[in-house]
Amino acid sequence: MASSPSRERILSKLRSVLGENQLPKPFPEMENFKGDIFAKDKASLAEQYAIELTNLGGRFIYCENNEDMLAKFLMLADNLNWTKVAVKDAHLISLFGEKNMSFVNPDYNIDESNAAISSCERLVARTGSAVYSSAQAYGRQLPIYTPIHITVAYTSQLTKDWQEAKDAIMEKYNGKLPSMLSLTAGPSRTADIEKTLVVGVHGPKEVYTFLIEG
């Protein structure tokens, strides 16, 4: 449908006015800036991630190696009386199988378990986030359905920000991102109902990260 002459006159005037009254950009030198816009943090990536995750209500547990992780996990499970922990990640199934922890079992469904344990794609130190993808063993389920989510990660998976995490995931999957990426930072929370903060409505009520040196 052709534009009316009056409409074209109005648009022409608007273009003319906007062209004559352009405001200067406040920081033109930043237009093509490629450096880091954030202040340098003296804390290590592990320390920064731990601080941010804890501030968001998550639980952080540092482990020297796989053996240390298994010992600390068993202690936590005993304290919280976990009898069923779901797992699908092949590496974790192997680790827990070596210690004969039968209560950590790939046959358990998330909805019938006390908790679920998984690996992640990357950890983002600046936001205390863990990145999960649909290409992992649990697909799209884990960030939503489990009541308690335990993430096992290694210090080699730490990244300073989302861009660095995305670049690493792109490299892992040969330049193509999985169909879903989820960034989880602490337990799920919402204030949609009468502006009252409620934890655990849209996902886990508790979030743990076991970070292993390596």
N, C-alpha and C positions, 0 to 999 in steps of 0.2 A: 504494500500500500504506500503510495507516494506521500511525502510529508507536505503539510499545508504551508503556504507562504508565510503566514503569521508565526507558525511554530519555528520555521527556519530563521526568521528575523530575530526572534527572542533568543534562540540558541547562538546566533551570530553575535549578538550583543554580549551575551554571557562570556563567550570565548574571548571577545575583545577586552572586556573588563578584567577577566582573570589573567589574560596575557600581560596587561599593563600594570597589574598590581600584585605581582608575584612577591611573596615574602622570601627573604634570603634564608638559606638553610642555616640553622644555628651552629652546626659543627660540620662544615663542609669537608674538613680534613678526615672525618671518619667515614666518608662515603666509600672508600676503597680500602679501609683498614683491615688488615689480615691478622693482626696480633691478638693477644689475649686481653679482653676488656675487663677481666676481673682482677682484683688485687691479689698479689701472691700470698699464699697461705703457708705459714711456717710449719704447720702440722703435716705429717705424712698422709698419703691417700687413705691408708687404713684408719688412722686416727680421725681424719676428717669424716670418713664414712660412719665410723662408730658414733661420733658426736651427733651428726645429723640424724641418723637412724634413732638414736636414743631420745633426742629432742622430739621426735615424731611419735614416740610411744613404742618403738620396736625394742627388741632385746638383742644385744650384741655379745657374742662369745668368741674370743680369740683362741685359736688352737695352734700349737707348734707343729703338729703333723697329723696324719690320719689317725694314728693310735690315740693321740690326745683328744681328737674330736670324738671318737667312739666312746672313750671313757667319760667325757663330759656329757655326751648325749645320754648315755645310760644313767648317769646320775640325775639328770633332769627328768628323764622318763620315770625313774623310780619315785622322785619327789612328787611328781604330778599324777602318778598312778596311771600312766598310759599303758593300755593293754593291746591296742591296735593302732599301728602307724602305717599308712599307705605309702607305697613307693613304686615308681615305675622306671626310674633312671637306671640304666644298666650298670653304670659305674658304682652307684650307691648300693644297688642290690648286691654287687660283689663285695663291697666293703663290709656291709652289715652281715652278709652271709659268712664271712670269715670268722666273725665273733659269735656266730650262732644266735643272733638276736632274732628269735622267731617271731616276736611281736612286730617287727618291721617286715612287712610282707607284701609282695606285688599282687597277691590275690585279693587284698582288701580293697573295697571301694571307698572313695572319699567320704560318701555320706554315712558310712557305718564305722568310721574310724575316729579316734580321738584327735588325730593330727595327720598331716601329710608332709612328706619330706621330698625335696627336689633340688636339682642343681639350677643354675640360672645362666643366662647368656653373658651378662656383665653386671658389675656393680658401679654405680655412679656416685663418686665420693661427695661431690658438691651438694647433692640433694638427698643423700642417704637412700637412694633408690636401688632396687634390683630390677634388671630387665629380663623378662621371660618372652618366649616366642612360641608360635603355633608349631614350630618344627621340633620342639622338645617332646619328651615322652608323654606328658599330660596334655599336650595340645593347648586348647583354649580353656580347659576346666579349672586348673589349679588356682589362678588368682581370684576366683569367684566362689567356689563351692566348699573348700576346706575350712573348718572352724579355726584350726591353728595351722599356720604354714611355717615350716622350717626350711630355710635355704642353706645349702652347703656350698660354699664357694672358696676359691683360692685367691691369694693376693695377686696372682698374675692376671686375674680377671678384673681388677680394679681399674677404673678410668676416672679422669678428673671431671668430665662433663658428658652431657648427652651426645654431643657431636662426636667425641672420641669413641664413645660406646657404639654409636651407629656405624662409624667407619670400621670398627673392629668386627662387627656383626656382618657388614657388607663383605668384608674380606673373607670371613669364615664361610659364607654361602656364595662365594664366587661372583660377587657383584650384584646379587639379587636378594632383597630382603624377604624374610618369611611373610606370609599373608597377614600375620598379627604380631605386634609387639606390645607388651604390657609393662609399664613402669609402675612398680609398687613401692611406696614409701611409708612404712609403718602400717598399723591396722587400718581397715577401712573405716570411714567415718562420714557422717552426714548431719547437717543441721536443717534439712528440708522441712521437718515436722516442728512447727511452732518455734523455729530457731533454737531448738534444744539439741546439743551435740550428742549423737548416739554413735557408739562404736560397734562395728561388726554387722551392719545392716546389709551392705553390698559385697561383703567379702570376709576374710578372716578377722576374728576378734583379737588374735594375738599373732605376732610375727617375730620369728627368731632368725638370726643369721649366725651361722657357725663359719667363721673365716679362718681358713687353714693357710699357714705359711707355705708358699710353694707356687 
